[in-house]
Amino acid sequence: MPQNYYAVGCMFYRSAGAGAVLFILMLIASLQGLRAQSLEITGKEIECSAGLEYNRSFSWGGNFFTSGAAGINNRYAFKGGLGLGGIGKSFEIKVFSSGKAALLPEFPLFFCLNYLYHGLPGQAFDVHTHSVLPYISLEGRWAGFAAGNNFRFTRFLGETTVFEPVLSFWGYVNFINKEKIRIGLGFGNFGDFYTGNLGSLYLKAGGIARVDNKWSVTGEVELLQSGIDGLTASFYGIAFRGGVKYAW
């Protein structure tokens, strides 16, 4: 282990811990208003999907994803998921959990806290990344935006440890948003199963089509880019993903 391992670890946990403490304090404060109310589950869903990706570093890869989410009193939401597959010749693991709390009544402004693990175990790479991401999001019907700071802790080959504070953001625009179908574009450097740096961005086109009042079909395609030099971007890869969602 490098000599500065302890210092880097302390920095990571102090920074990430500050976001976690802030989220917990805000959650406790907002729960005070629920003492006289009953806690109600206001939305539950399960989603399963499969993805295929090509990038210039690993060539082809594929993953299977499953996730679940639940809302409470239309003010809180919790979500988690698991992704398993491979990229190139390496086995790949992705795990995430997230929570968010509404900051204002009748207005879609949220404080969110995400955790993501991404692993490429094995002798070829042996890379393990832990990310803690507190952020603020505005999630409107037709458009939205989020920004925060990702505290990322990466270990290479079981020895070298790197800490990176990364500015994280995403935005979206929905061109069609009806009861039966939603289609839009997204842009950013993080998502449920992904956190990148400022040079690892995606442009995503996707949508969801409702089959009935519980079942929906989802699909998306992402263009991936790497590097920012003189406000230009280089093509890195492309990814496809499709699945089904059950909500009740």
C-alpha positions in Angstrom: 0.0 0.0 0.0 1.2 3.6 -0.6 2.3 5.6 2.4 -0.4 8.2 1.8 -3.2 5.5 1.9 -4.3 6.5 5.3 -4.4 10.2 4.5 -6.3 9.6 1.2 -8.8 7.3 3.0 -9.4 9.9 5.7 -10.0 12.6 3.1 -12.5 10.4 1.2 -14.4 9.4 4.3 -14.5 13.0 5.6 -15.8 14.3 2.3 -18.2 11.5 1.6 -19.3 11.5 5.3 -20.2 15.1 5.2 -22.7 14.5 2.4 -24.1 11.5 4.2 -24.5 13.4 7.5 -26.2 16.3 5.7 -28.7 13.8 4.0 -29.5 12.1 7.3 -30.1 15.4 9.1 -32.4 16.7 6.4 -34.2 13.3 6.4 -34.7 13.5 10.2 -35.9 17.1 10.0 -38.4 16.4 7.3 -39.7 13.3 9.1 -40.7 15.5 12.0 -43.6 16.7 9.8 -44.8 13.1 9.4 -45.3 12.3 13.1 -49.0 12.9 12.9 -49.3 11.1 9.5 -49.2 7.5 8.5 -46.3 6.4 6.4 -47.6 5.4 3.0 -45.8 3.6 0.2 -46.7 5.8 -2.8 -45.0 3.9 -5.6 -43.1 0.7 -6.2 -41.4 -0.7 -9.2 -39.0 -3.4 -10.4 -37.1 -3.2 -13.7 -35.0 -5.8 -15.5 -32.9 -5.0 -18.6 -30.0 -6.1 -20.7 -27.3 -4.0 -22.3 -24.8 -4.3 -25.1 -21.8 -1.9 -25.3 -18.9 -1.3 -27.6 -16.0 0.9 -26.6 -12.5 1.6 -27.9 -10.8 0.2 -24.8 -12.4 -3.2 -24.3 -14.3 -3.8 -27.5 -17.6 -5.5 -26.9 -19.3 -6.2 -23.6 -22.8 -7.0 -22.2 -24.6 -6.7 -18.9 -27.8 -7.7 -17.2 -29.4 -5.2 -14.8 -32.1 -5.4 -12.2 -33.3 -2.7 -9.9 -36.1 -1.8 -7.6 -37.5 1.5 -6.2 -40.1 2.6 -3.7 -41.6 6.0 -2.7 -42.9 7.2 0.7 -45.6 9.8 1.1 -44.6 11.4 -2.3 -41.7 13.0 -0.5 -39.0 10.3 -0.3 -37.7 7.7 -2.8 -35.2 4.9 -2.4 -33.7 2.8 -5.2 -31.1 0.1 -5.6 -29.8 -2.2 -8.3 -27.3 -4.8 -9.4 -25.6 -5.2 -12.8 -23.6 -8.3 -13.8 -21.8 -9.1 -17.1 -18.5 -8.6 -18.8 -16.5 -6.1 -20.8 -13.8 -7.4 -23.1 -12.5 -10.5 -21.3 -13.2 -9.2 -17.8 -16.1 -9.9 -15.5 -17.9 -6.8 -14.4 -20.0 -6.0 -11.3 -22.0 -2.8 -10.7 -24.0 -2.1 -7.5 -25.9 1.1 -6.6 -28.2 2.4 -4.0 -29.8 5.9 -3.7 -32.2 7.9 -1.7 -33.7 11.3 -2.3 -35.9 13.7 -0.3 -38.2 16.5 -1.5 -36.9 19.9 -0.4 -40.1 21.9 -1.1 -43.8 20.9 -1.1 -45.4 20.7 -4.5 -42.1 21.5 -6.3 -39.8 18.8 -7.9 -36.5 19.9 -6.1 -34.7 17.1 -4.3 -31.6 16.4 -2.2 -30.1 13.1 -3.3 -27.4 10.7 -2.1 -26.0 7.9 -4.3 -23.6 5.1 -3.7 -22.1 3.1 -6.5 -19.6 0.2 -6.6 -18.0 -0.8 -9.9 -15.6 -3.7 -10.0 -13.5 -5.5 -12.6 -12.1 -8.3 -10.5 -9.4 -10.7 -11.8 -5.7 -10.6 -12.5 -6.1 -8.6 -15.8 -7.3 -5.4 -14.1 -8.4 -5.9 -10.5 -10.0 -2.5 -10.3 -12.6 -1.6 -7.6 -14.3 1.8 -7.4 -16.5 3.1 -4.6 -18.4 6.4 -5.3 -20.4 8.5 -2.9 -22.4 11.3 -4.7 -24.5 13.9 -2.9 -26.3 16.2 -5.3 -29.3 18.5 -5.9 -31.8 17.7 -8.7 -34.7 19.6 -10.3 -36.9 17.0 -12.0 -39.7 18.6 -14.1 -42.0 16.9 -16.5 -40.4 18.3 -19.6 -36.9 19.0 -18.4 -34.5 18.6 -15.5 -31.0 19.1 -14.2 -28.8 17.8 -11.4 -25.4 18.8 -10.1 -23.2 17.6 -7.2 -19.8 16.3 -6.3 -18.7 12.7 -6.6 -16.2 11.4 -4.0 -14.6 8.5 -5.8 -12.2 6.0 -4.2 -10.4 3.6 -6.7 -8.1 0.7 -5.9 -5.9 -0.7 -8.7 -4.3 -4.2 -8.6 -5.0 -4.5 -4.9 -2.3 -1.9 -4.1 -2.5 1.5 -5.7 -5.3 3.7 -4.3 -6.5 6.9 -5.9 -9.0 9.5 -4.5 -10.8 11.8 -6.9 -13.4 14.5 -6.2 -15.3 14.9 -9.4 -17.9 17.4 -10.5 -21.0 15.4 -11.5 -24.0 16.5 -13.5 -26.8 15.4 -15.8 -29.7 17.0 -17.6 -32.7 15.8 -19.7 -35.4 17.1 -22.0 -38.6 15.2 -22.9 -39.9 15.8 -26.3 -43.0 13.5 -25.8 -44.4 12.9 -22.3 -47.8 11.3 -22.4 -49.5 8.7 -20.3 -48.6 5.9 -22.8 -45.2 7.0 -24.0 -42.2 9.2 -23.0 -39.3 10.0 -25.3 -36.4 12.3 -24.6 -32.7 13.1 -24.6 -30.2 13.0 -21.7 -26.7 14.3 -21.2 -24.2 14.1 -18.3 -21.5 12.1 -16.6 -23.4 9.9 -14.1 -26.4 7.7 -13.8 -27.7 4.8 -11.7 -25.0 2.4 -12.8 -22.3 4.9 -13.9 -20.1 7.7 -12.6 -17.5 9.2 -14.9 -15.2 12.2 -14.8 -15.6 15.5 -16.7 -14.1 13.8 -19.8 -16.4 10.8 -19.7 -19.7 12.0 -20.9 -22.8 10.4 -22.5 -25.5 11.6 -24.8 -28.6 9.4 -24.4 -31.8 9.0 -26.4 -34.4 6.8 -24.7 -38.0 6.3 -23.9 -40.6 4.2 -22.1 -43.8 2.8 -23.6 -46.6 1.7 -21.2 -48.3 -1.6 -22.1 -50.9 -1.4 -19.4 -51.3 0.2 -16.0 -48.5 -2.0 -14.6 -46.2 -3.1 -17.4 -43.9 -0.9 -19.5 -41.1 -1.4 -22.1 -38.0 0.6 -21.9 -35.1 1.3 -24.3 -32.2 3.7 -24.8 -29.1 4.2 -26.9 -26.0 6.1 -25.6 -23.1 7.7 -27.4 -20.0 7.7 -25.2 -17.2 10.2 -25.4 -13.8 10.5 -23.8 -11.6 13.6 -23.3 -12.2 17.3 -23.6 -9.6 19.2 -25.5 -10.4 22.7 -26.9 -14.1 22.1 -26.4 -13.9 19.0 -28.7 -14.8 15.5 -27.8 -13.5 12.1 -29.2 -15.9 9.2 -29.8 -15.4 6.4 -27.2 -18.2 4.0 -27.7 -21.9 3.2 -28.1 -24.3 1.3 -25.8 -27.8 -0.1 -26.2 -30.1 -1.1 -23.4 -33.7 -2.5 -23.3 -35.9 -4.0 -20.7 -39.3 -4.2 -18.9 -40.6 -2.4 -15.9 -43.4 -3.5 -13.5 -44.9 -0.8 -11.3 -47.7 -1.0 -8.7 
